[in-house]
Amino acid sequence: MSELMTQKEILYTIKAARDSVWVIENTIEKLNNGYTASLNFKGNIQRNISHLKLVVATQEIVDSGEDISDLQEAIVMGEAKLAENIWPSEDQIL
């Protein structure tokens, strides 16, 4: 039997998810400012998108009434950046 999240746990989870938003936004900003696209940057975006998808799919968080639009926007923004043809292939790594 699963236990429901408390309001405090919901708020903590959303706060932690905003760290993932920051990582995605910060990585994209670096790429937009001339940093070289790397598998490290790509992995950072992918991992944080995965985290955000778990959070926004949690029914208790959806039902909480908390504004999670920034989490959803970061997913869209991150996926758009991953879709760009800027990433090195893994076989290019020495």
Buried (B, 14 or more C-beta within 10 A) or exposed (E): EEEEBEEEEBBEBBEEBBEBBEBBBEBBEBBEEEEEBBBEBBEBBBEBBEBBBEBBEBEEBEEBEBEBEBBBBBBEBBBEBEEEEEBEEEEEEE
